[in-house]
Amino acid sequence: MRTATLVASLGKCRFPIITIRVVVADYEDAVDRTFDPVKRTSTLLERYVHEIDMDGNSAANIAFAVARHTKKGDSNRDPGWMNRQMNAFARRGILGRSASSNQEFQDQTGMNVNYAINGVAKMLVAMNGE
């Protein structure tokens, strides 16, 4: 598991303030490895990508809708559910292997990505006045 250290500098002295685990980046790396750049598909995410209705007509409202969905999802989970799952996978040493995560976690990842994709598409349409 990777870590990152936040460092404060005072003159020529540097003081480590906090060391954190780079949890999200490890999972993003695992998801990235499921992409085929030639076919432009993902073995993990392809089954989740489809058009959906979403709130908002302005860029700000659409961005807030995406953020709310990513925070809670369609499952009425509390906001920390995805983070607790990622931390548990990290402790077990399986976070970097998307196939090792449970189906519920993969489903929520797919739904979150799909919602974000739809948000970007809706914003682009709104910006082009279509």
Backbone atoms as SQL, in Angstrom:
CREATE TABLE atoms (id INTEGER PRIMARY KEY, chain TEXT, resi INTEGER, resn TEXT, atom TEXT, x REAL, y REAL, z REAL);
INSERT INTO atoms VALUES
  (1, 'A', 1, 'MET', 'N', 0.841, -1.165, 0.000),
  (2, 'A', 1, 'MET', 'CA', 0.000, 0.000, 0.000),
  (3, 'A', 1, 'MET', 'C', 0.888, 1.230, 0.000),
  (4, 'A', 2, 'ARG', 'N', 0.572, 2.192, -0.844),
  (5, 'A', 2, 'ARG', 'CA', 1.363, 3.404, -0.933),
  (6, 'A', 2, 'ARG', 'C', 0.943, 4.393, 0.148),
  (7, 'A', 3, 'THR', 'N', 1.864, 5.280, 0.490),
  (8, 'A', 3, 'THR', 'CA', 1.552, 6.357, 1.424),
  (9, 'A', 3, 'THR', 'C', 2.035, 7.662, 0.834),
  (10, 'A', 4, 'ALA', 'N', 1.461, 8.739, 1.311),
  (11, 'A', 4, 'ALA', 'CA', 1.904, 10.088, 0.934),
  (12, 'A', 4, 'ALA', 'C', 2.093, 10.862, 2.226),
  (13, 'A', 5, 'THR', 'N', 3.119, 11.686, 2.264),
  (14, 'A', 5, 'THR', 'CA', 3.406, 12.470, 3.461),
  (15, 'A', 5, 'THR', 'C', 3.265, 13.942, 3.145),
  (16, 'A', 6, 'LEU', 'N', 2.443, 14.623, 3.920),
  (17, 'A', 6, 'LEU', 'CA', 2.292, 16.068, 3.817),
  (18, 'A', 6, 'LEU', 'C', 3.399, 16.686, 4.660),
  (19, 'A', 7, 'VAL', 'N', 4.194, 17.573, 4.046),
  (20, 'A', 7, 'VAL', 'CA', 5.368, 18.133, 4.713),
  (21, 'A', 7, 'VAL', 'C', 5.235, 19.651, 4.781),
  (22, 'A', 8, 'ALA', 'N', 5.540, 20.213, 5.936),
  (23, 'A', 8, 'ALA', 'CA', 5.592, 21.672, 6.100),
  (24, 'A', 8, 'ALA', 'C', 7.045, 22.103, 6.095),
  (25, 'A', 9, 'SER', 'N', 7.318, 23.224, 5.447),
  (26, 'A', 9, 'SER', 'CA', 8.678, 23.752, 5.404),
  (27, 'A', 9, 'SER', 'C', 8.754, 25.040, 6.202),
  (28, 'A', 10, 'LEU', 'N', 9.818, 25.159, 6.970),
  (29, 'A', 10, 'LEU', 'CA', 10.077, 26.381, 7.733),
  (30, 'A', 10, 'LEU', 'C', 11.542, 26.704, 7.499),
  (31, 'A', 11, 'GLY', 'N', 11.800, 27.666, 6.629),
  (32, 'A', 11, 'GLY', 'CA', 13.181, 27.942, 6.248),
  (33, 'A', 11, 'GLY', 'C', 13.757, 26.743, 5.522),
  (34, 'A', 12, 'LYS', 'N', 14.900, 26.248, 6.010),
  (35, 'A', 12, 'LYS', 'CA', 15.531, 25.083, 5.398),
  (36, 'A', 12, 'LYS', 'C', 15.082, 23.781, 6.046),
  (37, 'A', 13, 'CYS', 'N', 14.244, 23.867, 7.083),
  (38, 'A', 13, 'CYS', 'CA', 13.776, 22.668, 7.790),
  (39, 'A', 13, 'CYS', 'C', 12.447, 22.202, 7.213),
  (40, 'A', 14, 'ARG', 'N', 12.317, 20.904, 7.116),
  (41, 'A', 14, 'ARG', 'CA', 11.051, 20.316, 6.649),
  (42, 'A', 14, 'ARG', 'C', 10.530, 19.403, 7.744),
  (43, 'A', 15, 'PHE', 'N', 9.238, 19.513, 8.027),
  (44, 'A', 15, 'PHE', 'CA', 8.613, 18.726, 9.084),
  (45, 'A', 15, 'PHE', 'C', 7.465, 17.908, 8.513),
  (46, 'A', 16, 'PRO', 'N', 7.517, 16.583, 8.666),
  (47, 'A', 16, 'PRO', 'CA', 6.368, 15.795, 8.215),
  (48, 'A', 16, 'PRO', 'C', 5.173, 16.080, 9.119),
  (49, 'A', 17, 'ILE', 'N', 4.042, 16.400, 8.513),
  (50, 'A', 17, 'ILE', 'CA', 2.839, 16.704, 9.288),
  (51, 'A', 17, 'ILE', 'C', 1.981, 15.470, 9.452),
  (52, 'A', 18, 'ILE', 'N', 1.719, 14.792, 8.336),
  (53, 'A', 18, 'ILE', 'CA', 0.849, 13.618, 8.393),
  (54, 'A', 18, 'ILE', 'C', 1.196, 12.687, 7.238),
  (55, 'A', 19, 'THR', 'N', 1.131, 11.415, 7.478),
  (56, 'A', 19, 'THR', 'CA', 1.299, 10.422, 6.424),
  (57, 'A', 19, 'THR', 'C', -0.038, 9.738, 6.224),
  (58, 'A', 20, 'ILE', 'N', -0.500, 9.694, 4.974),
  (59, 'A', 20, 'ILE', 'CA', -1.798, 9.075, 4.684),
  (60, 'A', 20, 'ILE', 'C', -1.607, 7.932, 3.700),
  (61, 'A', 21, 'ARG', 'N', -2.519, 6.994, 3.748),
  (62, 'A', 21, 'ARG', 'CA', -2.507, 5.914, 2.773),
  (63, 'A', 21, 'ARG', 'C', -3.152, 6.405, 1.495),
  (64, 'A', 22, 'VAL', 'N', -2.574, 6.044, 0.376),
  (65, 'A', 22, 'VAL', 'CA', -3.117, 6.446, -0.919),
  (66, 'A', 22, 'VAL', 'C', -4.068, 5.340, -1.355),
  (67, 'A', 23, 'VAL', 'N', -5.265, 5.384, -0.774),
  (68, 'A', 23, 'VAL', 'CA', -6.229, 4.307, -0.984),
  (69, 'A', 23, 'VAL', 'C', -6.978, 4.477, -2.296),
  (70, 'A', 24, 'VAL', 'N', -7.528, 5.645, -2.537),
  (71, 'A', 24, 'VAL', 'CA', -8.336, 5.853, -3.730),
  (72, 'A', 24, 'VAL', 'C', -7.507, 5.642, -4.989),
  (73, 'A', 25, 'ALA', 'N', -6.284, 6.113, -5.010),
  (74, 'A', 25, 'ALA', 'CA', -5.433, 5.956, -6.194),
  (75, 'A', 25, 'ALA', 'C', -5.205, 4.481, -6.512),
  (76, 'A', 26, 'ASP', 'N', -5.048, 3.643, -5.486),
  (77, 'A', 26, 'ASP', 'CA', -4.854, 2.208, -5.733),
  (78, 'A', 26, 'ASP', 'C', -6.076, 1.606, -6.414),
  (79, 'A', 27, 'TYR', 'N', -7.269, 1.991, -5.957),
  (80, 'A', 27, 'TYR', 'CA', -8.482, 1.445, -6.580),
  (81, 'A', 27, 'TYR', 'C', -8.664, 1.991, -7.989),
  (82, 'A', 28, 'GLU', 'N', -8.364, 3.288, -8.180),
  (83, 'A', 28, 'GLU', 'CA', -8.456, 3.859, -9.524),
  (84, 'A', 28, 'GLU', 'C', -7.496, 3.158, -10.474),
  (85, 'A', 29, 'ASP', 'N', -6.304, 2.817, -9.995),
  (86, 'A', 29, 'ASP', 'CA', -5.352, 2.072, -10.827),
  (87, 'A', 29, 'ASP', 'C', -5.928, 0.721, -11.230),
  (88, 'A', 30, 'ALA', 'N', -6.595, 0.054, -10.289),
  (89, 'A', 30, 'ALA', 'CA', -7.197, -1.253, -10.580),
  (90, 'A', 30, 'ALA', 'C', -8.300, -1.114, -11.624),
  (91, 'A', 31, 'VAL', 'N', -9.118, -0.084, -11.493),
  (92, 'A', 31, 'VAL', 'CA', -10.188, 0.149, -12.474),
  (93, 'A', 31, 'VAL', 'C', -9.571, 0.500, -13.835),
  (94, 'A', 32, 'ASP', 'N', -8.538, 1.332, -13.833),
  (95, 'A', 32, 'ASP', 'CA', -7.879, 1.710, -15.091),
  (96, 'A', 32, 'ASP', 'C', -7.354, 0.493, -15.840),
  (97, 'A', 33, 'ARG', 'N', -6.894, -0.509, -15.118),
  (98, 'A', 33, 'ARG', 'CA', -6.357, -1.715, -15.771),
  (99, 'A', 33, 'ARG', 'C', -7.442, -2.529, -16.469),
  (100, 'A', 34, 'THR', 'N', -8.723, -2.225, -16.217),
  (101, 'A', 34, 'THR', 'CA', -9.805, -2.955, -16.889),
  (102, 'A', 34, 'THR', 'C', -10.145, -2.349, -18.251),
  (103, 'A', 35, 'PHE', 'N', -9.503, -1.226, -18.600),
  (104, 'A', 35, 'PHE', 'CA', -9.785, -0.555, -19.870),
  (105, 'A', 35, 'PHE', 'C', -8.966, -1.148, -20.999),
  (106, 'A', 36, 'ASP', 'N', -9.594, -1.271, -22.157),
  (107, 'A', 36, 'ASP', 'CA', -8.921, -1.645, -23.399),
  (108, 'A', 36, 'ASP', 'C', -8.933, -0.399, -24.278),
  (109, 'A', 37, 'PRO', 'N', -7.780, 0.282, -24.424),
  (110, 'A', 37, 'PRO', 'CA', -7.769, 1.540, -25.172),
  (111, 'A', 37, 'PRO', 'C', -8.070, 1.371, -26.660),
  (112, 'A', 38, 'VAL', 'N', -7.805, 0.205, -27.213),
  (113, 'A', 38, 'VAL', 'CA', -8.079, -0.023, -28.625),
  (114, 'A', 38, 'VAL', 'C', -9.583, -0.158, -28.858),
  (115, 'A', 39, 'LYS', 'N', -10.234, -0.981, -28.048),
  (116, 'A', 39, 'LYS', 'CA', -11.685, -1.185, -28.183),
  (117, 'A', 39, 'LYS', 'C', -12.503, -0.100, -27.485),
  (118, 'A', 40, 'ARG', 'N', -11.818, 0.708, -26.638),
  (119, 'A', 40, 'ARG', 'CA', -12.468, 1.763, -25.857),
  (120, 'A', 40, 'ARG', 'C', -13.589, 1.198, -24.979),
  (121, 'A', 41, 'THR', 'N', -13.263, 0.115, -24.279),
  (122, 'A', 41, 'THR', 'CA', -14.206, -0.537, -23.379),
  (123, 'A', 41, 'THR', 'C', -13.513, -0.842, -22.052),
  (124, 'A', 42, 'SER', 'N', -14.310, -1.228, -21.075),
  (125, 'A', 42, 'SER', 'CA', -13.805, -1.643, -19.771),
  (126, 'A', 42, 'SER', 'C', -14.527, -2.914, -19.362),
  (127, 'A', 43, 'THR', 'N', -13.757, -3.938, -19.017),
  (128, 'A', 43, 'THR', 'CA', -14.381, -5.188, -18.587),
  (129, 'A', 43, 'THR', 'C', -15.149, -5.009, -17.277),
  (130, 'A', 44, 'LEU', 'N', -14.775, -4.021, -16.487),
  (131, 'A', 44, 'LEU', 'CA', -15.483, -3.763, -15.223),
  (132, 'A', 44, 'LEU', 'C', -16.699, -2.870, -15.429),
  (133, 'A', 45, 'LEU', 'N', -16.557, -1.803, -16.186),
  (134, 'A', 45, 'LEU', 'CA', -17.584, -0.752, -16.225),
  (135, 'A', 45, 'LEU', 'C', -18.568, -0.844, -17.378),
  (136, 'A', 46, 'GLU', 'N', -18.237, -1.567, -18.427),
  (137, 'A', 46, 'GLU', 'CA', -19.062, -1.570, -19.641),
  (138, 'A', 46, 'GLU', 'C', -20.523, -1.919, -19.360),
  (139, 'A', 47, 'ARG', 'N', -20.773, -2.863, -18.493),
  (140, 'A', 47, 'ARG', 'CA', -22.149, -3.302, -18.244),
  (141, 'A', 47, 'ARG', 'C', -22.974, -2.262, -17.493),
  (142, 'A', 48, 'TYR', 'N', -22.334, -1.249, -16.928),
  (143, 'A', 48, 'TYR', 'CA', -23.058, -0.241, -16.152),
  (144, 'A', 48, 'TYR', 'C', -23.394, 1.011, -16.965),
  (145, 'A', 49, 'VAL', 'N', -22.744, 1.199, -18.113),
  (146, 'A', 49, 'VAL', 'CA', -22.874, 2.449, -18.842),
  (147, 'A', 49, 'VAL', 'C', -24.135, 2.425, -19.701),
  (148, 'A', 50, 'HIS', 'N', -25.056, 3.330, -19.361),
  (149, 'A', 50, 'HIS', 'CA', -26.292, 3.514, -20.115),
  (150, 'A', 50, 'HIS', 'C', -26.847, 4.904, -19.798),
  (151, 'A', 51, 'GLU', 'N', -27.746, 5.366, -20.627),
  (152, 'A', 51, 'GLU', 'CA', -28.316, 6.694, -20.431),
  (153, 'A', 51, 'GLU', 'C', -29.317, 6.673, -19.280),
  (154, 'A', 52, 'ILE', 'N', -29.251, 7.696, -18.447),
  (155, 'A', 52, 'ILE', 'CA', -30.174, 7.826, -17.318),
  (156, 'A', 52, 'ILE', 'C', -30.675, 9.267, -17.252),
  (157, 'A', 53, 'ASP', 'N', -31.819, 9.451, -16.590),
  (158, 'A', 53, 'ASP', 'CA', -32.326, 10.787, -16.296),
  (159, 'A', 53, 'ASP', 'C', -31.657, 11.277, -15.028),
  (160, 'A', 54, 'MET', 'N', -31.329, 12.557, -15.007),
  (161, 'A', 54, 'MET', 'CA', -30.712, 13.109, -13.808),
  (162, 'A', 54, 'MET', 'C', -31.144, 14.556, -13.622),
  (163, 'A', 55, 'ASP', 'N', -31.046, 15.028, -12.389),
  (164, 'A', 55, 'ASP', 'CA', -31.451, 16.380, -12.041),
  (165, 'A', 55, 'ASP', 'C', -30.482, 17.407, -12.600),
  (166, 'A', 56, 'GLY', 'N', -30.973, 18.642, -12.701),
  (167, 'A', 56, 'GLY', 'CA', -30.125, 19.781, -13.033),
  (168, 'A', 56, 'GLY', 'C', -30.203, 20.206, -14.475),
  (169, 'A', 57, 'ASN', 'N', -30.224, 21.518, -14.675),
  (170, 'A', 57, 'ASN', 'CA', -30.201, 22.077, -16.022),
  (171, 'A', 57, 'ASN', 'C', -28.989, 22.963, -16.253),
  (172, 'A', 58, 'SER', 'N', -28.364, 23.430, -15.185),
  (173, 'A', 58, 'SER', 'CA', -27.144, 24.234, -15.313),
  (174, 'A', 58, 'SER', 'C', -25.948, 23.362, -14.951),
  (175, 'A', 59, 'ALA', 'N', -24.762, 23.808, -15.346),
  (176, 'A', 59, 'ALA', 'CA', -23.550, 23.045, -15.031),
  (177, 'A', 59, 'ALA', 'C', -23.417, 22.839, -13.529),
  (178, 'A', 60, 'ALA', 'N', -23.694, 23.877, -12.746),
  (179, 'A', 60, 'ALA', 'CA', -23.567, 23.766, -11.284),
  (180, 'A', 60, 'ALA', 'C', -24.559, 22.754, -10.723),
  (181, 'A', 61, 'ASN', 'N', -25.818, 22.818, -11.168),
  (182, 'A', 61, 'ASN', 'CA', -26.830, 21.883, -10.664),
  (183, 'A', 61, 'ASN', 'C', -26.519, 20.445, -11.051),
  (184, 'A', 62, 'ILE', 'N', -26.013, 20.256, -12.261),
  (185, 'A', 62, 'ILE', 'CA', -25.638, 18.905, -12.702),
  (186, 'A', 62, 'ILE', 'C', -24.462, 18.395, -11.872),
  (187, 'A', 63, 'ALA', 'N', -23.470, 19.256, -11.643),
  (188, 'A', 63, 'ALA', 'CA', -22.313, 18.859, -10.828),
  (189, 'A', 63, 'ALA', 'C', -22.746, 18.477, -9.417),
  (190, 'A', 64, 'PHE', 'N', -23.675, 19.242, -8.838),
  (191, 'A', 64, 'PHE', 'CA', -24.175, 18.905, -7.500),
  (192, 'A', 64, 'PHE', 'C', -24.935, 17.582, -7.514),
  (193, 'A', 65, 'ALA', 'N', -25.693, 17.322, -8.569),
  (194, 'A', 65, 'ALA', 'CA', -26.425, 16.051, -8.669),
  (195, 'A', 65, 'ALA', 'C', -25.453, 14.879, -8.717),
  (196, 'A', 66, 'VAL', 'N', -24.364, 15.032, -9.490),
  (197, 'A', 66, 'VAL', 'CA', -23.350, 13.967, -9.573),
  (198, 'A', 66, 'VAL', 'C', -22.690, 13.770, -8.209),
  (199, 'A', 67, 'ALA', 'N', -22.350, 14.863, -7.541),
  (200, 'A', 67, 'ALA', 'CA', -21.707, 14.768, -6.223),
  (201, 'A', 67, 'ALA', 'C', -22.629, 14.099, -5.214),
  (202, 'A', 68, 'ARG', 'N', -23.914, 14.477, -5.226),
  (203, 'A', 68, 'ARG', 'CA', -24.871, 13.847, -4.291),
  (204, 'A', 68, 'ARG', 'C', -24.986, 12.361, -4.552),
  (205, 'A', 69, 'HIS', 'N', -25.042, 11.982, -5.839),
  (206, 'A', 69, 'HIS', 'CA', -25.156, 10.563, -6.165),
  (207, 'A', 69, 'HIS', 'C', -23.915, 9.800, -5.715),
  (208, 'A', 70, 'THR', 'N', -22.744, 10.352, -5.999),
  (209, 'A', 70, 'THR', 'CA', -21.507, 9.677, -5.618),
  (210, 'A', 70, 'THR', 'C', -21.412, 9.537, -4.103),
  (211, 'A', 71, 'LYS', 'N', -21.932, 10.520, -3.391),
  (212, 'A', 71, 'LYS', 'CA', -21.897, 10.480, -1.926),
  (213, 'A', 71, 'LYS', 'C', -22.833, 9.405, -1.371),
  (214, 'A', 72, 'LYS', 'N', -24.040, 9.291, -1.924),
  (215, 'A', 72, 'LYS', 'CA', -25.046, 8.389, -1.359),
  (216, 'A', 72, 'LYS', 'C', -25.422, 7.232, -2.281),
  (217, 'A', 73, 'GLY', 'N', -25.299, 7.408, -3.583),
  (218, 'A', 73, 'GLY', 'CA', -25.711, 6.369, -4.518),
  (219, 'A', 73, 'GLY', 'C', -27.220, 6.197, -4.530),
  (220, 'A', 74, 'ASP', 'N', -27.675, 5.186, -5.224),
  (221, 'A', 74, 'ASP', 'CA', -29.101, 4.878, -5.288),
  (222, 'A', 74, 'ASP', 'C', -29.516, 3.954, -4.151),
  (223, 'A', 75, 'SER', 'N', -28.590, 3.595, -3.315),
  (224, 'A', 75, 'SER', 'CA', -28.839, 2.555, -2.321),
  (225, 'A', 75, 'SER', 'C', -29.139, 3.101, -0.933),
  (226, 'A', 76, 'ASN', 'N', -29.180, 4.435, -0.799),
  (227, 'A', 76, 'ASN', 'CA', -29.394, 5.065, 0.509),
  (228, 'A', 76, 'ASN', 'C', -28.325, 4.678, 1.517),
  (229, 'A', 77, 'ARG', 'N', -27.121, 4.370, 1.031),
  (230, 'A', 77, 'ARG', 'CA', -26.001, 4.082, 1.933),
  (231, 'A', 77, 'ARG', 'C', -25.548, 5.381, 2.578),
  (232, 'A', 78, 'ASP', 'N', -24.900, 5.266, 3.706),
  (233, 'A', 78, 'ASP', 'CA', -24.314, 6.464, 4.300),
  (234, 'A', 78, 'ASP', 'C', -23.079, 6.846, 3.492),
  (235, 'A', 79, 'PRO', 'N', -22.672, 8.129, 3.542),
  (236, 'A', 79, 'PRO', 'CA', -21.599, 8.611, 2.681),
  (237, 'A', 79, 'PRO', 'C', -20.263, 7.888, 2.828),
  (238, 'A', 80, 'GLY', 'N', -19.969, 7.323, 3.965),
  (239, 'A', 80, 'GLY', 'CA', -18.666, 6.694, 4.162),
  (240, 'A', 80, 'GLY', 'C', -18.568, 5.249, 3.711),
  (241, 'A', 81, 'TRP', 'N', -19.634, 4.674, 3.150),
  (242, 'A', 81, 'TRP', 'CA', -19.656, 3.253, 2.822),
  (243, 'A', 81, 'TRP', 'C', -18.540, 2.873, 1.852),
  (244, 'A', 82, 'MET', 'N', -18.391, 3.606, 0.744),
  (245, 'A', 82, 'MET', 'CA', -17.358, 3.274, -0.239),
  (246, 'A', 82, 'MET', 'C', -15.967, 3.385, 0.379),
  (247, 'A', 83, 'ASN', 'N', -15.734, 4.437, 1.171),
  (248, 'A', 83, 'ASN', 'CA', -14.421, 4.594, 1.812),
  (249, 'A', 83, 'ASN', 'C', -14.129, 3.467, 2.785),
  (250, 'A', 84, 'ARG', 'N', -15.115, 3.057, 3.565),
  (251, 'A', 84, 'ARG', 'CA', -14.888, 1.933, 4.503),
  (252, 'A', 84, 'ARG', 'C', -14.576, 0.651, 3.740),
  (253, 'A', 85, 'GLN', 'N', -15.275, 0.427, 2.615),
  (254, 'A', 85, 'GLN', 'CA', -14.999, -0.761, 1.810),
  (255, 'A', 85, 'GLN', 'C', -13.573, -0.713, 1.262),
  (256, 'A', 86, 'MET', 'N', -13.168, 0.457, 0.722),
  (257, 'A', 86, 'MET', 'CA', -11.810, 0.574, 0.171),
  (258, 'A', 86, 'MET', 'C', -10.759, 0.353, 1.251),
  (259, 'A', 87, 'ASN', 'N', -10.981, 0.900, 2.438),
  (260, 'A', 87, 'ASN', 'CA', -10.017, 0.706, 3.523),
  (261, 'A', 87, 'ASN', 'C', -9.935, -0.756, 3.932),
  (262, 'A', 88, 'ALA', 'N', -11.073, -1.438, 3.960),
  (263, 'A', 88, 'ALA', 'CA', -11.071, -2.869, 4.305),
  (264, 'A', 88, 'ALA', 'C', -10.319, -3.672, 3.243),
  (265, 'A', 89, 'PHE', 'N', -10.534, -3.356, 1.964),
  (266, 'A', 89, 'PHE', 'CA', -9.813, -4.045, 0.890),
  (267, 'A', 89, 'PHE', 'C', -8.316, -3.760, 1.001),
  (268, 'A', 90, 'ALA', 'N', -7.964, -2.514, 1.340),
  (269, 'A', 90, 'ALA', 'CA', -6.547, -2.153, 1.488),
  (270, 'A', 90, 'ALA', 'C', -5.910, -2.956, 2.615),
  (271, 'A', 91, 'ARG', 'N', -6.605, -3.079, 3.744),
  (272, 'A', 91, 'ARG', 'CA', -6.056, -3.861, 4.874),
  (273, 'A', 91, 'ARG', 'C', -5.850, -5.316, 4.487),
  (274, 'A', 92, 'ARG', 'N', -6.729, -5.842, 3.639),
  (275, 'A', 92, 'ARG', 'CA', -6.612, -7.240, 3.193),
  (276, 'A', 92, 'ARG', 'C', -5.630, -7.385, 2.024),
  (277, 'A', 93, 'GLY', 'N', -5.126, -6.257, 1.510),
  (278, 'A', 93, 'GLY', 'CA', -4.154, -6.303, 0.419),
  (279, 'A', 93, 'GLY', 'C', -4.759, -6.602, -0.939),
  (280, 'A', 94, 'ILE', 'N', -6.069, -6.370, -1.113),
  (281, 'A', 94, 'ILE', 'CA', -6.709, -6.695, -2.386),
  (282, 'A', 94, 'ILE', 'C', -7.250, -5.466, -3.113),
  (283, 'A', 95, 'LEU', 'N', -6.982, -4.275, -2.597),
  (284, 'A', 95, 'LEU', 'CA', -7.554, -3.071, -3.198),
  (285, 'A', 95, 'LEU', 'C', -7.104, -2.876, -4.632),
  (286, 'A', 96, 'GLY', 'N', -5.891, -3.195, -4.953),
  (287, 'A', 96, 'GLY', 'CA', -5.368, -3.012, -6.302),
  (288, 'A', 96, 'GLY', 'C', -5.846, -4.045, -7.297),
  (289, 'A', 97, 'ARG', 'N', -6.683, -4.980, -6.865),
  (290, 'A', 97, 'ARG', 'CA', -7.203, -6.019, -7.747),
  (291, 'A', 97, 'ARG', 'C', -8.723, -5.899, -7.779),
  (292, 'A', 98, 'SER', 'N', -9.267, -5.210, -8.775),
  (293, 'A', 98, 'SER', 'CA', -10.706, -4.941, -8.809),
  (294, 'A', 98, 'SER', 'C', -11.524, -6.224, -8.804),
  (295, 'A', 99, 'ALA', 'N', -10.992, -7.288, -9.371),
  (296, 'A', 99, 'ALA', 'CA', -11.746, -8.548, -9.404),
  (297, 'A', 99, 'ALA', 'C', -11.912, -9.135, -8.012),
  (298, 'A', 100, 'SER', 'N', -11.085, -8.712, -7.055),
  (299, 'A', 100, 'SER', 'CA', -11.173, -9.249, -5.700),
  (300, 'A', 100, 'SER', 'C', -12.195, -8.520, -4.839),
  (301, 'A', 101, 'SER', 'N', -12.663, -7.359, -5.285),
  (302, 'A', 101, 'SER', 'CA', -13.660, -6.643, -4.496),
  (303, 'A', 101, 'SER', 'C', -15.011, -7.328, -4.644),
  (304, 'A', 102, 'ASN', 'N', -15.890, -7.112, -3.664),
  (305, 'A', 102, 'ASN', 'CA', -17.175, -7.794, -3.730),
  (306, 'A', 102, 'ASN', 'C', -18.091, -7.168, -4.779),
  (307, 'A', 103, 'GLN', 'N', -19.112, -7.906, -5.163),
  (308, 'A', 103, 'GLN', 'CA', -20.012, -7.471, -6.234),
  (309, 'A', 103, 'GLN', 'C', -20.728, -6.177, -5.887),
  (310, 'A', 104, 'GLU', 'N', -21.134, -6.030, -4.642),
  (311, 'A', 104, 'GLU', 'CA', -21.843, -4.819, -4.216),
  (312, 'A', 104, 'GLU', 'C', -20.963, -3.577, -4.416),
  (313, 'A', 105, 'PHE', 'N', -19.678, -3.696, -4.096),
  (314, 'A', 105, 'PHE', 'CA', -18.740, -2.588, -4.272),
  (315, 'A', 105, 'PHE', 'C', -18.531, -2.295, -5.756),
  (316, 'A', 106, 'GLN', 'N', -18.375, -3.339, -6.568),
  (317, 'A', 106, 'GLN', 'CA', -18.229, -3.144, -8.005),
  (318, 'A', 106, 'GLN', 'C', -19.478, -2.496, -8.593),
  (319, 'A', 107, 'ASP', 'N', -20.656, -2.932, -8.136),
  (320, 'A', 107, 'ASP', 'CA', -21.908, -2.351, -8.628),
  (321, 'A', 107, 'ASP', 'C', -21.989, -0.861, -8.304),
  (322, 'A', 108, 'GLN', 'N', -21.631, -0.490, -7.065),
  (323, 'A', 108, 'GLN', 'CA', -21.700, 0.919, -6.691),
  (324, 'A', 108, 'GLN', 'C', -20.676, 1.734, -7.477),
  (325, 'A', 109, 'THR', 'N', -19.490, 1.170, -7.707),
  (326, 'A', 109, 'THR', 'CA', -18.491, 1.844, -8.536),
  (327, 'A', 109, 'THR', 'C', -19.051, 2.092, -9.932),
  (328, 'A', 110, 'GLY', 'N', -19.624, 1.071, -10.523),
  (329, 'A', 110, 'GLY', 'CA', -20.193, 1.195, -11.868),
  (330, 'A', 110, 'GLY', 'C', -21.306, 2.218, -11.935),
  (331, 'A', 111, 'MET', 'N', -22.192, 2.223, -10.934),
  (332, 'A', 111, 'MET', 'CA', -23.284, 3.194, -10.919),
  (333, 'A', 111, 'MET', 'C', -22.752, 4.613, -10.760),
  (334, 'A', 112, 'ASN', 'N', -21.733, 4.788, -9.899),
  (335, 'A', 112, 'ASN', 'CA', -21.155, 6.120, -9.709),
  (336, 'A', 112, 'ASN', 'C', -20.507, 6.627, -10.999),
  (337, 'A', 113, 'VAL', 'N', -19.751, 5.767, -11.668),
  (338, 'A', 113, 'VAL', 'CA', -19.097, 6.156, -12.915),
  (339, 'A', 113, 'VAL', 'C', -20.150, 6.474, -13.977),
  (340, 'A', 114, 'ASN', 'N', -21.192, 5.655, -14.077),
  (341, 'A', 114, 'ASN', 'CA', -22.241, 5.895, -15.063),
  (342, 'A', 114, 'ASN', 'C', -22.930, 7.230, -14.810),
  (343, 'A', 115, 'TYR', 'N', -23.205, 7.548, -13.558),
  (344, 'A', 115, 'TYR', 'CA', -23.855, 8.811, -13.233),
  (345, 'A', 115, 'TYR', 'C', -22.964, 9.983, -13.638),
  (346, 'A', 116, 'ALA', 'N', -21.665, 9.860, -13.375),
  (347, 'A', 116, 'ALA', 'CA', -20.720, 10.917, -13.752),
  (348, 'A', 116, 'ALA', 'C', -20.645, 11.068, -15.270),
  (349, 'A', 117, 'ILE', 'N', -20.625, 9.959, -15.995),
  (350, 'A', 117, 'ILE', 'CA', -20.599, 9.997, -17.458),
  (351, 'A', 117, 'ILE', 'C', -21.830, 10.731, -17.977),
  (352, 'A', 118, 'ASN', 'N', -22.997, 10.398, -17.432),
  (353, 'A', 118, 'ASN', 'CA', -24.226, 11.053, -17.851),
  (354, 'A', 118, 'ASN', 'C', -24.223, 12.538, -17.496),
  (355, 'A', 119, 'GLY', 'N', -23.624, 12.878, -16.347),
  (356, 'A', 119, 'GLY', 'CA', -23.522, 14.280, -15.959),
  (357, 'A', 119, 'GLY', 'C', -22.677, 15.074, -16.934),
  (358, 'A', 120, 'VAL', 'N', -21.536, 14.511, -17.322),
  (359, 'A', 120, 'VAL', 'CA', -20.662, 15.185, -18.292),
  (360, 'A', 120, 'VAL', 'C', -21.397, 15.340, -19.623),
  (361, 'A', 121, 'ALA', 'N', -22.073, 14.297, -20.070),
  (362, 'A', 121, 'ALA', 'CA', -22.805, 14.369, -21.338),
  (363, 'A', 121, 'ALA', 'C', -23.889, 15.443, -21.271),
  (364, 'A', 122, 'LYS', 'N', -24.609, 15.505, -20.164),
  (365, 'A', 122, 'LYS', 'CA', -25.682, 16.499, -20.023),
  (366, 'A', 122, 'LYS', 'C', -25.101, 17.914, -20.011),
  (367, 'A', 123, 'MET', 'N', -23.963, 18.099, -19.336),
  (368, 'A', 123, 'MET', 'CA', -23.328, 19.420, -19.329),
  (369, 'A', 123, 'MET', 'C', -22.867, 19.823, -20.725),
  (370, 'A', 124, 'LEU', 'N', -22.299, 18.891, -21.481),
  (371, 'A', 124, 'LEU', 'CA', -21.841, 19.204, -22.831),
  (372, 'A', 124, 'LEU', 'C', -23.008, 19.598, -23.723),
  (373, 'A', 125, 'VAL', 'N', -24.119, 18.887, -23.600),
  (374, 'A', 125, 'VAL', 'CA', -25.308, 19.233, -24.381),
  (375, 'A', 125, 'VAL', 'C', -25.788, 20.620, -23.989),
  (376, 'A', 126, 'ALA', 'N', -25.830, 20.913, -22.674),
  (377, 'A', 126, 'ALA', 'CA', -26.287, 22.218, -22.201),
  (378, 'A', 126, 'ALA', 'C', -25.373, 23.337, -22.695),
  (379, 'A', 127, 'MET', 'N', -24.070, 23.095, -22.715),
  (380, 'A', 127, 'MET', 'CA', -23.123, 24.122, -23.170),
  (381, 'A', 127, 'MET', 'C', -23.241, 24.388, -24.659),
  (382, 'A', 128, 'ASN', 'N', -23.624, 23.361, -25.416),
  (383, 'A', 128, 'ASN', 'CA', -23.772, 23.518, -26.847),
  (384, 'A', 128, 'ASN', 'C', -25.164, 24.008, -27.233),
  (385, 'A', 129, 'GLY', 'N', -26.040, 24.173, -26.240),
  (386, 'A', 129, 'GLY', 'CA', -27.381, 24.675, -26.499),
  (387, 'A', 129, 'GLY', 'C', -28.272, 23.727, -27.251),
  (388, 'A', 130, 'GLU', 'N', -28.018, 22.446, -27.137),
  (389, 'A', 130, 'GLU', 'CA', -28.837, 21.455, -27.864),
  (390, 'A', 130, 'GLU', 'C', -30.004, 21.002, -27.017);
